[in-house]
């Protein structure tokens, strides 16, 4: 019995120490019009490693969230909701949009809790469609990327299914490329020559249907997908 009591005391002390070294961040996520956003993802990030863990939460039906057990430190609170066309703004996205103002907090033993408002925006445009073999019509999963028309070699690289949905920057001149091993690359509006491609410009929330037909080419090599290509 004594050893059980000792274990219980040690466990209790560990939990108390954990509670004393962590805090919480709560708040609400809204869009650019101030409307609460349900289903948004919220991260508390900084430049220090947390064992591979990024404190994360998801908003409820009212747009509210709470991140528990956050180690005392300084954090920048970011959010996104790709289902509602608000992407995570980093990388190539920052060539189109200004870096958002994200709220910052400092959790300490004296102030272990913080409350913030995370504002998403701007809303993107959306490409939807199907990708297939130009000869057989077979559906193809491929890689799709977009870039500023002025910087065609700075592009994203997203693996997508044959029936795809892709967020792209709104109110901007955007070049779109689709590629796959064993096929000629495809450039919008439907050419295998980058010099003959044109840009597209869509409004926030606008959805455009673009079907892609990839032409087979023996020994054609394609860039890796799923990473950012520069």
Protein Blocks (a to p, Z undefined) as FASTA:
>chain_A
ZZmmmmmmmmmmmmmmmmmmgccdddddddfkopacehiacddddfbdehhpacdddddf
kopacdehiacdddddddddfknopacdehjllmmpccdddddddddfklmcccdddded
ddddddddddddfklopacddddddddfklmmlccdddddfbdcddddehiacdddddde
hiacdddfbiabfklpccddddehiacdddddddddehiacddehiacZZ
